[in-house]
Amino acid sequence: MSGSRQARPAEKPVLEVRGLSARIAGQEVVHDVSFEVPASGVTAVLGRNGVGKTSTLRAILGLVERSGEVLLDGVRVDGERTDRIVRRGVGYVPEDREVFAGLTVAENLRLAERRAGSGGRAERSGTTAHGTTAERRELVDALFPDLVKRAGQRAGTLSGGQQQMVSLARALLNENRILLVDEPTKGLAPRIVTEVAETLATAAQTVPVLLVEQNLQVVERLAERVVVIDAGRVVHTGPARELLDDPELVQRLLGVSAGETEVAR
Ligand SMILES: Nc1ncnc2c1ncn2[C@@H]1O[C@H](COP(=O)(O)OP(=O)(O)OP(=O)(O)O)[C@@H](O)[C@H]1O
């Protein structure tokens, strides 16, 4: 078919981060970080505990004090407020899931939908590169049948894995140019980790994902590319395969020995 991946114009990165630094409580925790996220697939951000992965995502969103450049589809957004960046199509699934515990699953999802017309150009026309609002809802229902069944259940009574699904579903209900997903498998049982990874793999076919992930099996399943951070700096970027096939490099960059699959959380 003419619409194959190769036929697309040369992929421009959806997100470019150039010389990004972030400060928290007066201390610089991300130093001069630069990397690109291609317009398809999953790019994983890896690194030991506390090296600045979450802060990098938060700096991209303008949630922490930052300097440097962030470009979305080639347009600088680092001077913009977080709400504006989000409306341009940067979806965020934070580490702590942030569901509204007292609301039902259906209410959580309804609240998350950015109103058509309040968003970017494509959103105003009602149809986007990732479908209409109705098509996105259909995708979410297909991806999360368990949430459809539990529509009336209060989100606070869901398991960790189910709450993660609510959080992902909320992000997928909106038109996004990119999803920033922070440690979606943290604290989940192995079987649920696999389930979340499979769901993300399907979601990533519709939207590029920048994923912070400590489980290297999940990285192997999902990511084409990796960005490794150490002490707030990028120390390695490249194909995921290249890193994962090199136990010595994995040990040196992530402190993970042969046979282990988790970077220290
Ligand atoms: N609210 C805060 N107040 C003070 N220091 C903070 C705060 N949030 C993060 N930091 C510090 O910033 C640094 C980077 O933290 P960050 O959470 O970005 O790392 P991380 O790589 O995502 O870690 P983890 O893998 O443990 O989630 C750490 O040294 C952390 O202690």
The ligand as a Gaussian input file, in Angstrom:
#p B3LYP/6-31G(d) Opt

LIG

0 1
 N        9.983000      18.130000      45.143000
 C       11.304000      17.964000      45.255000
 N       12.011000      18.637000      46.200000
 C       13.347000      18.477000      46.294000
 N       14.077000      17.684000      45.512000
 C       13.433000      16.997000      44.574000
 C       12.014000      17.087000      44.381000
 N       11.654000      16.279000      43.361000
 C       12.799000      15.696000      42.913000
 N       13.858000      16.124000      43.635000
 C       15.257000      15.702000      43.459000
 O       15.579000      15.828000      42.091000
 C       16.405000      14.750000      41.679000
 C       15.783000      14.080000      40.482000
 O       14.573000      13.474000      40.866000
 P       13.620000      12.731000      39.815000
 O       12.373000      12.356000      40.542000
 O       13.525000      13.545000      38.606000
 O       14.478000      11.441000      39.497000
 P       14.030000      10.095000      38.805000
 O       15.181000       9.695000      37.942000
 O       12.726000      10.233000      38.150000
 O       13.933000       9.134000      40.051000
 P       13.051000       7.803000      40.319000
 O       13.575000       6.757000      39.390000
 O       13.365000       7.488000      41.742000
 O       11.620000       8.151000      40.091000
 C       16.556000      13.837000      42.876000
 O       17.795000      14.075000      43.470000
 C       15.424000      14.234000      43.783000
 O       15.768000      14.033000      45.115000

